[in-house]
Structures are given as structure tokens and as C-alpha cells.
Amino acid sequence: MSHQEQIIVNELDKNPNIRITDLEEMTGLPIGEVCKIRYFWKLEKKRESKQNASCQGRVEKTVLKGCYA
């Protein structure tokens, strides 16, 4: 990951609602590149939240099975 990409990811982690133009000004990257990085950042966050939700669901099911055994 380049330094500019890392800046964008860090800023998105701090404030997901930051404007694209602000990120563009910070990094000097074209707006298309900034949009692409933000798009993949959002996909990664969704994937992480789905994994966390499915892991929590599995834990609850095994705990319930233990309670009724």
C-alpha cells in the first residue's frame, strides 16, 4: 500500500463520512483513485462486520447447546 493510500485509509477509519474532495486535496491523487480506494475500504469494512456477526452467532449457538445438554 502506498503512503497516499495509507493516508486515505487512516482518514476513513477516523471519519467514514469525510468528503472525497478533502481526501483528494490531502493526497494529491486523482478523484477516481480516491473513489476506488474508498470503495474497497467500504467493502472490507462490510466483510469484517459480517465475519464478526457470524462468529458471534456461532458462539451463542454452541453456548446454548451446552446449556441444554
DSSP file (Angstrom, degrees, kcal/mol; ACC not computed):
  #  RESIDUE AA STRUCTURE BP1 BP2  ACC     N-H-->O    O-->H-N    N-H-->O    O-->H-N    TCO  KAPPA ALPHA  PHI   PSI    X-CA   Y-CA   Z-CA
    1    1 A M              0   0    0      0, 0.0     2,-0.0     0, 0.0     0, 0.0   0.000 360.0 360.0 360.0 133.0    0.0    0.0    0.0
    2    2 A S     >  -     0   0    0      1,-0.1     4,-2.3     4,-0.0     5,-0.2  -0.262 360.0-108.0 -75.5 166.5    1.4    3.4   -0.9
    3    3 A H  H  > S+     0   0    0      1,-0.2     4,-2.0     2,-0.2     5,-0.1   0.894 120.4  51.4 -61.2 -40.8    1.8    6.2    1.5
    4    4 A Q  H  > S+     0   0    0      1,-0.2     4,-2.0     2,-0.2    -1,-0.2   0.899 109.3  49.6 -66.2 -40.3   -1.1    8.1   -0.1
    5    5 A E  H  > S+     0   0    0      1,-0.2     4,-2.5     2,-0.2    -1,-0.2   0.899 109.1  52.9 -63.8 -39.4   -3.4    5.1    0.1
    6    6 A Q  H  X S+     0   0    0     -4,-2.3     4,-2.6     1,-0.2    -2,-0.2   0.883 106.4  53.1 -63.6 -38.8   -2.5    4.7    3.8
    7    7 A I  H  X S+     0   0    0     -4,-2.0     4,-2.4     2,-0.2    -1,-0.2   0.932 110.2  47.8 -60.3 -45.9   -3.4    8.3    4.4
    8    8 A I  H  X S+     0   0    0     -4,-2.0     4,-2.5     2,-0.2    -2,-0.2   0.931 112.5  48.2 -62.5 -46.4   -6.8    7.8    2.9
    9    9 A V  H  X S+     0   0    0     -4,-2.5     4,-2.3     1,-0.2    -1,-0.2   0.913 112.1  49.5 -62.0 -43.6   -7.4    4.6    4.9
   10   10 A N  H  X S+     0   0    0     -4,-2.6     4,-1.8     1,-0.2    -1,-0.2   0.915 112.3  47.5 -61.9 -43.1   -6.4    6.2    8.1
   11   11 A E  H  X S+     0   0    0     -4,-2.4     4,-2.9     1,-0.2    -2,-0.2   0.890 111.6  50.5 -66.6 -39.0   -8.7    9.2    7.5
   12   12 A L  H  < S+     0   0    0     -4,-2.5    -1,-0.2     1,-0.2    -2,-0.2   0.870 108.2  53.0 -66.8 -35.9  -11.6    7.0    6.6
   13   13 A D  H  < S+     0   0    0     -4,-2.3    -1,-0.2    -5,-0.2    -2,-0.2   0.891 114.2  42.6 -64.3 -38.4  -11.0    5.0    9.8
   14   14 A K  H  < S+     0   0    0     -4,-1.8    -2,-0.2     1,-0.3    -1,-0.2   0.917 136.8   8.8 -71.7 -44.3  -11.2    8.2   11.8
   15   15 A N    ><  -     0   0    0     -4,-2.9     3,-1.7    -5,-0.1    -1,-0.3  -0.811  59.3-173.6-143.9  95.5  -14.1    9.7    9.9
   16   16 A P  T 3  S+     0   0    0      0, 0.0    -4,-0.1     0, 0.0    -1,-0.1   0.696  86.9  59.3 -64.1 -17.7  -16.0    7.5    7.4
   17   17 A N  T 3  S+     0   0    0     -5,-0.1     3,-0.1     2,-0.0    -5,-0.1   0.242  74.1 134.9 -96.2  13.7  -18.1   10.5    6.2
   18   18 A I    <   -     0   0    0     -3,-1.7     2,-0.1    -7,-0.2    -6,-0.0  -0.314  63.0-103.5 -63.1 145.4  -15.1   12.6    5.1
   19   19 A R     >  -     0   0    0      1,-0.1     4,-1.8     2,-0.0     3,-0.4  -0.431  16.5-130.5 -74.2 144.1  -15.6   14.2    1.7
   20   20 A I  H  > S+     0   0    0      1,-0.2     4,-2.5     2,-0.2     5,-0.2   0.878 108.7  56.7 -58.6 -39.7  -13.9   12.8   -1.3
   21   21 A T  H  > S+     0   0    0      1,-0.2     4,-2.2     2,-0.2    -1,-0.2   0.849 103.8  53.2 -65.6 -32.6  -12.6   16.2   -2.2
   22   22 A D  H  > S+     0   0    0     -3,-0.4     4,-2.1     2,-0.2    -1,-0.2   0.922 110.8  46.4 -65.8 -43.0  -10.9   16.5    1.2
   23   23 A L  H  X S+     0   0    0     -4,-1.8     4,-2.0     1,-0.2     6,-0.3   0.884 110.9  53.5 -64.8 -37.9   -9.1   13.2    0.6
   24   24 A E  H  X S+     0   0    0     -4,-2.5     4,-2.6     1,-0.2     5,-0.3   0.916 110.2  46.6 -62.3 -43.8   -8.2   14.3   -2.9
   25   25 A E  H  < S+     0   0    0     -4,-2.2    -1,-0.2     1,-0.2    -2,-0.2   0.873 111.3  52.4 -66.9 -37.5   -6.6   17.5   -1.5
   26   26 A M  H  < S+     0   0    0     -4,-2.1    -1,-0.2     1,-0.2    -2,-0.2   0.889 123.4  25.8 -64.8 -39.8   -4.7   15.7    1.2
   27   27 A T  H  < S-     0   0    0     -4,-2.0    -2,-0.2    -5,-0.1    -1,-0.2   0.730  90.6-132.3-101.7 -25.0   -3.1   13.1   -1.1
   28   28 A G     <  +     0   0    0     -4,-2.6    -3,-0.1     1,-0.3    -4,-0.1   0.514  59.9 138.6  80.3   3.9   -2.9   14.8   -4.5
   29   29 A L        -     0   0    0     -6,-0.3    -1,-0.3    -5,-0.3    -2,-0.1  -0.472  63.3 -95.1 -77.3 153.4   -4.4   11.6   -6.1
   30   30 A P    >>  -     0   0    0      0, 0.0     4,-2.0     0, 0.0     3,-0.6  -0.324  35.3-112.4 -63.9 153.4   -7.0   12.0   -8.8
   31   31 A I  H 3> S+     0   0    0      1,-0.2     4,-2.5     2,-0.2     5,-0.2   0.829 116.2  59.0 -60.4 -32.9  -10.6   11.8   -7.6
   32   32 A G  H 3> S+     0   0    0      2,-0.2     4,-2.0     1,-0.2    -1,-0.2   0.899 106.5  47.0 -62.5 -40.9  -11.1    8.4   -9.4
   33   33 A E  H <> S+     0   0    0     -3,-0.6     4,-2.4     2,-0.2    -2,-0.2   0.899 111.6  50.8 -67.2 -40.7   -8.3    6.8   -7.4
   34   34 A V  H  X S+     0   0    0     -4,-2.0     4,-2.4     1,-0.2    -2,-0.2   0.916 110.8  49.1 -62.9 -43.1   -9.6    8.2   -4.2
   35   35 A C  H  X S+     0   0    0     -4,-2.5     4,-2.5     2,-0.2    -1,-0.2   0.896 110.5  50.9 -63.1 -40.3  -13.1    6.8   -5.0
   36   36 A K  H  X S+     0   0    0     -4,-2.0     4,-2.2     2,-0.2     5,-0.2   0.922 111.0  47.3 -64.3 -44.6  -11.6    3.4   -5.8
   37   37 A I  H  X S+     0   0    0     -4,-2.4     4,-2.0     1,-0.2    -2,-0.2   0.918 113.5  48.5 -63.2 -43.0   -9.7    3.3   -2.5
   38   38 A R  H  X S+     0   0    0     -4,-2.4     4,-2.4     2,-0.2    -2,-0.2   0.889 109.0  54.1 -64.3 -39.6  -12.8    4.3   -0.6
   39   39 A Y  H  X S+     0   0    0     -4,-2.5     4,-2.1     1,-0.2    -2,-0.2   0.939 111.8  42.9 -59.6 -49.1  -14.9    1.8   -2.4
   40   40 A F  H  X S+     0   0    0     -4,-2.2     4,-2.1     1,-0.2    -1,-0.2   0.826 110.9  56.5 -70.1 -30.1  -12.6   -1.1   -1.5
   41   41 A W  H  X S+     0   0    0     -4,-2.0     4,-2.1    -5,-0.2    -1,-0.2   0.925 108.2  48.0 -62.9 -44.4  -12.3    0.3    2.1
   42   42 A K  H  X S+     0   0    0     -4,-2.4     4,-2.4     2,-0.2    -2,-0.2   0.908 110.0  51.9 -63.6 -42.1  -16.1    0.1    2.4
   43   43 A L  H  X S+     0   0    0     -4,-2.1     4,-2.5     1,-0.2    -1,-0.2   0.918 109.6  49.9 -59.2 -43.4  -16.1   -3.5    1.1
   44   44 A E  H  X S+     0   0    0     -4,-2.1     4,-2.5     1,-0.2    -1,-0.2   0.899 109.7  50.5 -63.2 -41.3  -13.5   -4.5    3.6
   45   45 A K  H  X S+     0   0    0     -4,-2.1     4,-2.2     2,-0.2    -1,-0.2   0.903 111.1  48.6 -64.6 -40.8  -15.5   -3.0    6.5
   46   46 A K  H  X S+     0   0    0     -4,-2.4     4,-2.2     2,-0.2    -2,-0.2   0.920 111.4  50.0 -64.0 -42.9  -18.6   -4.8    5.4
   47   47 A R  H  X S+     0   0    0     -4,-2.5     4,-2.2     1,-0.2    -2,-0.2   0.912 111.1  49.2 -62.0 -43.1  -16.8   -8.1    5.1
   48   48 A E  H  X S+     0   0    0     -4,-2.5     4,-2.4     1,-0.2    -1,-0.2   0.902 110.7  49.6 -63.5 -41.4  -15.3   -7.6    8.6
   49   49 A S  H  X S+     0   0    0     -4,-2.2     4,-2.1     1,-0.2    -1,-0.2   0.876 110.6  50.2 -68.7 -35.8  -18.7   -6.8   10.1
   50   50 A K  H  X S+     0   0    0     -4,-2.2     4,-2.5     2,-0.2    -1,-0.2   0.903 110.7  49.8 -66.8 -40.3  -20.2   -9.9    8.5
   51   51 A Q  H  X S+     0   0    0     -4,-2.2     4,-2.3     2,-0.2    -2,-0.2   0.921 111.4  48.5 -63.6 -43.6  -17.4  -12.1    9.8
   52   52 A N  H  X S+     0   0    0     -4,-2.4     4,-2.1     1,-0.2    -1,-0.2   0.900 112.3  49.2 -63.5 -40.3  -17.8  -10.7   13.3
   53   53 A A  H  X S+     0   0    0     -4,-2.1     4,-2.0     1,-0.2    -2,-0.2   0.910 112.4  46.9 -66.8 -42.2  -21.6  -11.2   13.2
   54   54 A S  H  X S+     0   0    0     -4,-2.5     4,-1.9     1,-0.2    -2,-0.2   0.875 111.5  51.5 -70.0 -35.4  -21.3  -14.8   12.0
   55   55 A C  H  X S+     0   0    0     -4,-2.3     4,-2.0    -5,-0.2    -1,-0.2   0.910 110.0  49.1 -65.5 -41.6  -18.6  -15.6   14.6
   56   56 A Q  H  X S+     0   0    0     -4,-2.1     4,-2.1     1,-0.2    -2,-0.2   0.883 109.3  53.1 -65.8 -37.5  -20.8  -14.2   17.4
   57   57 A G  H  X S+     0   0    0     -4,-2.0     4,-1.9     1,-0.2    -1,-0.2   0.896 108.1  50.1 -63.6 -40.7  -23.7  -16.3   16.2
   58   58 A R  H  X S+     0   0    0     -4,-1.9     4,-2.1     2,-0.2    -1,-0.2   0.896 109.2  51.5 -65.1 -40.4  -21.7  -19.5   16.3
   59   59 A V  H  X S+     0   0    0     -4,-2.0     4,-2.2     1,-0.2    -2,-0.2   0.926 109.2  50.0 -63.5 -44.2  -20.5  -18.8   19.8
   60   60 A E  H  X S+     0   0    0     -4,-2.1     4,-2.4     1,-0.2    -1,-0.2   0.898 109.7  51.3 -62.7 -40.2  -24.1  -18.2   21.0
   61   61 A K  H  X S+     0   0    0     -4,-1.9     4,-2.4     1,-0.2    -1,-0.2   0.911 110.7  47.4 -64.8 -42.4  -25.3  -21.5   19.4
   62   62 A T  H  X S+     0   0    0     -4,-2.1     4,-1.9     2,-0.2    -1,-0.2   0.878 111.5  51.3 -68.4 -35.2  -22.6  -23.6   21.0
   63   63 A V  H  X S+     0   0    0     -4,-2.2     4,-1.7    -5,-0.2    -2,-0.2   0.920 110.5  48.8 -65.6 -42.6  -23.2  -22.0   24.4
   64   64 A L  H  X S+     0   0    0     -4,-2.4     4,-1.8     1,-0.2    -2,-0.2   0.907 108.8  52.8 -64.4 -41.0  -27.0  -22.8   24.0
   65   65 A K  H  X S+     0   0    0     -4,-2.4     4,-0.8     1,-0.2    -1,-0.2   0.902 108.8  51.2 -60.0 -39.8  -26.2  -26.4   23.1
   66   66 A G  H  < S+     0   0    0     -4,-1.9     3,-0.3     1,-0.2    -1,-0.2   0.850 107.6  53.0 -65.1 -34.4  -24.1  -26.7   26.2
   67   67 A C  H  < S+     0   0    0     -4,-1.7    -1,-0.2     1,-0.2    -2,-0.2   0.865 113.7  41.2 -69.7 -36.1  -26.9  -25.3   28.4
   68   68 A Y  H  <        0   0    0     -4,-1.8    -1,-0.2     1,-0.2    -2,-0.2   0.507 360.0 360.0 -91.5  -4.4  -29.4  -27.9   27.1
   69   69 A A     <        0   0    0     -4,-0.8    -1,-0.2    -3,-0.3    -2,-0.1   0.490 360.0 360.0 -78.0 360.0  -27.1  -30.9   27.1
